[in-house]
Amino acid sequence: MHKRTLLLVPVLAYMGLHWRSFIPNCWPWLERIWRFIMPSYPSPNSLPRDEVESQVSLVSVVVEPSDSLPREEVESQESLGSVVVEPSDSIPSGKVEVPVLRSLRSFDIEDTNEYYCMYDSTWEDHPSEETSERRTKHSNKFNRFRSAARDMQKYRHDYPGQGSNLYFGGQQQDDMPNLQFYRGQIPSSPDGVFIEDFHNKWHRKYSKMEEVHSYIQWWFPLQEPGMNYQAKELTKKEIEAFLEDGTAKQRLVMSYKLMLDFYGIELSNDITGEVKLENNWRERFDNLERNTHNNLRITRILKCLGTLGFPHYQAPLVRIFLEQTLVKGKLYNVKESALNYFIFAVIAKQERRNLVKYAYAHYEPKHEFVWCPKTIQSIFRGETFPDEKPN
């Protein structure tokens, strides 16, 4: 290597004297000399396109003083995006860009990917404020999902732009009617029923629970209006107070149990939120199939659980509906709501991802699955899914 480098000395000396005319005419010759002296490395252009895209991406590397961190500290493979290394004489402190292997499990997607939905942040590890979507024709199935995703994203992001929501109908909501209802201080309206009477007298009153439509907004209040104009929306202040009230939260769980029984389901674990089928599930499933407005009720219930302190109850309920619709072949009229709304009401992103993966594993035909981008579906196809436990 040193002997080869000496060959450049007379060349450079001559260039110093005649550089104006030498460089433009002899640049190709100099390039060949340089390639002869220096070792060659494969360039990205010489590699297969798919290998470059799947294995290497340019990410930030933050160089910190060596006494503050170990020599190399890398984030988990699930979200590999930055590397912290110890500085050396050749690397200054600061931020530099280097190629780092990125796991496909990071779920990085482009907004041009087929079935990408700008309202679904399930697959974005670092969602940006401004997103776009490829202008192309999609199936009606995807368009319905996109419409639902806009509503569910607004819910999961806590209704951005809504402010403190301290006013409703021109009246200040200092009295917090939803919390007062769950404290047993006021009855529902217009039914005039107190929460304890609901719990004690409406158990297994299936006809009444099906035909009356004004109680569900009181049992499961949200920060958005419902069909009962005499029910009030939750306010931010009310949510904070509700989360600190043990009695109100205990009664909310009781309301949840009553509604699960109405659907033929039982809360089998109050701590984890695990659920299972009741003995009368066939009768109750028939009612679900006939009365599809219950899909709206279930979406409301899931949203309320996530808002008022029980987000860990969401995924088990969604899972049982996915199992019954996609695996068992039941509840045909619930399936689309489960895929469009129930899954995307789940606040925990990893739980949401798991549910989409479960749905994809059991959905047929696969080419009609629109609830995650094609890039994510290709990842799912390369992974194994554990065998399901018998019901």
Protein Blocks (a to p, Z undefined) as FASTA:
>chain_A
ZZmmmmmmmmmmmmmmmmmmmmmmmmmmmmmmmmmmpccdddfklpcfklmmmmpccddd
ddddfklpcfbdcddfklgcbdcddddfklccddddddddddfklopacfkbghiafkbc
klpmbacfbdcdddddddfklmmmmmmmmmmmmmmnopghklnolagghiacfkommlmm
mnopaccdfklpafklmmmmmgoplklmmmpcklmmmmmgcfbdcfblkbccddfklmmm
mmmmmklmmmmmmmmmmmmmmnopacfbfknopacddfklmmmmmmmmmmmmlmmmmmmm
mmmmmmnopamlmmmmmmmmmmmmmmnopakllmmmmmmmmmmmpmblmlmmmmmmmmmm
mgccfklpckbcfklmmmmmmpccdddddZZ
